[in-house]
């Protein structure tokens, strides 16, 4: 029974800190754009065009 004096405050502290972190992330805009990050991986990057006068880097 005495373990409840440690476990309950620890659980409340962890839950409260998770709630504060979630609210902080929402206010900072972390969840504003949920559609484009999964699509961004599918878009090819543009090829880098080298200047013909420069030697090729290896």
Legacy VTK file of the C-alpha trace (Angstrom):
# vtk DataFile Version 3.0
C-alpha trace
ASCII
DATASET POLYDATA
POINTS 58 float
0.000 0.000 0.000
2.908 2.350 0.665
4.020 2.039 -2.951
0.964 4.105 -3.917
2.531 7.108 -2.192
5.328 6.944 -4.764
3.577 5.523 -7.828
0.550 7.822 -7.854
2.480 11.138 -7.724
4.963 9.789 -10.273
2.137 8.811 -12.639
0.443 12.184 -12.201
3.729 13.980 -12.810
4.457 12.003 -15.974
0.918 12.486 -17.262
0.996 16.197 -16.529
4.342 16.664 -18.229
3.070 14.784 -21.290
0.018 17.050 -21.399
2.188 20.172 -21.125
4.495 18.889 -23.891
1.511 18.125 -26.129
0.003 21.584 -25.616
3.410 23.179 -26.257
3.808 21.292 -29.544
0.309 22.201 -30.684
0.889 25.894 -29.963
4.255 25.851 -31.756
2.629 24.527 -34.951
3.957 20.972 -35.017
0.593 19.603 -36.130
-0.356 22.302 -38.662
0.632 20.381 -41.791
-0.139 16.672 -41.569
-0.519 15.943 -45.297
2.681 16.997 -47.051
5.426 15.224 -44.990
4.382 11.708 -46.139
4.243 12.937 -49.743
7.552 14.809 -49.575
9.503 11.522 -49.548
8.032 10.642 -52.951
9.142 13.850 -54.688
12.480 13.519 -56.474
15.106 16.124 -55.778
16.304 18.204 -58.693
19.562 17.035 -60.244
22.547 19.270 -59.611
23.909 20.585 -62.911
27.678 20.998 -62.858
29.449 23.746 -64.687
31.362 22.127 -67.614
34.463 24.213 -66.878
34.798 22.774 -63.365
36.379 19.367 -62.838
34.113 16.600 -61.583
34.231 16.056 -57.834
34.788 12.539 -56.601
LINES 1 59
58 0 1 2 3 4 5 6 7 8 9 10 11 12 13 14 15 16 17 18 19 20 21 22 23 24 25 26 27 28 29 30 31 32 33 34 35 36 37 38 39 40 41 42 43 44 45 46 47 48 49 50 51 52 53 54 55 56 57
